[in-house]
Amino acid sequence: SSSYLDMTRQNMRFSLGIFSFYQGMRLEIGSNWERRFSLKDLEDKWKNNWSIIENQISA
């Protein structure tokens, strides 16, 4: 079970890295890109997935 926890921690770090990269891209690209793609939907999905992960970890 300890190896599973290590994998989970690595996955969390990886996800946070992707998320911070995504936030940086969003700031760089700006509102033109945001008009074409619904970033709000993506963020809501990401946050929902994250809360599911957090619930599984704390369970």
MODELLER restraints for C-alpha pairs under 7 A, 6 or more apart:
rsr = mdl.restraints
at = mdl.atoms
